[in-house]
Amino acid sequence: MINKINQLLSDIENLKAEKAEEIEVLRIKYLGKKGEISELMNDFRNVAAEQKREVGMKLNELKEKAQEKISQLKESLESTQTSGDTIDLTRTSAPVASGTRHPISIVKKEICGIFRRLGFSIAEGPEIEDDWHVFSSLNFADDHPARDMQDTFFIARNPEIILRTHTSSVQTRVMEKQQPPIRIICPGRVYRNEAISNRAHCFFHQVEALYIDKDVSFADLKQALLFVAKELFGADTKIRLRPSYFPFTEPSAEMDISCNICGGKGCSFCKHTGWVEILGCGMVDPNVLDNCGIDSKVYTGYALGMGIERITNLKYRVKDLRMFSENDKRFLEQFESAY
Ligand code: DAH
């Protein structure tokens, strides 16, 4: 009997099964009411009294081993089944809900595409910046109000480390590393310490453009602006430039386009003027060129910066800026795009 038990022990040790049904067959064969182990239990009666202790222990061991093996087989089968489930070949291919591009991404790509056709390439810079790249290098006087706590987010207690308030900081980063000709656009997120409302947010997006070479003039700027406005808002779009002030450009201007919502007749969006402001621009101040190691006696340049949310509002008429960052599917699903 001991021999028989040993034989079964080694058989059980080597059992294999790939399907649940096979495991069940094995369970019945060894552990079923009429299975091998039950039969041995029945024969136990006939074992000589002096052997009962030894054989009894062996038999218990055999039963435990068999139960253990069967549950082991079941467990490993279940685990392979779950990993197999990740590729369910029986699933239909449709409908698979694919996401849509975010409206800000759509407009950003469109703006970048227009400038790319004018020969600009994309440059990026960090969102966590220092005072030099955001303000000082761009000719902001030490006491300029834009440095005030009202507008700028400071990081930790170090007044030098800030969240960039505009993408003009990328201008400096590029000019420090590269000599003209420079023709770049810098899309990116910027941060300002503003109260959040339907018209303002503490973060938003800008695209900055910078062109520096010999003999770049205001006429070049105006030509580029007209091209960009027509590409973005249609061939009938008119532009007008109003004198303005930015520390980093001289002369500076703000550009309005004819209101594309009312066609220039006057509506609540353009406050009944027929014009809407979309960007700031100007000729790069010679101080800025010199600050960044570019000889202002040899080179001139123009720069411009625009808010992507503003352009997106004009194109899609989104009334509440907060929609852009709330991840509401009902809003986002409306922006299917070929881009
Ligand atoms: N940096 C300005 C802002 O955040 C926008 C701007 C104005 C950028 C004039 C320019 C520029 O490059 O020339 O409001």
Residues whose N, C-alpha, C, O or C-beta is under 5 A from the ligand:
A	BS01	DAH	T165 H166 S168 A209 F246 T249 G280 C281 G282 A303 L304 G305
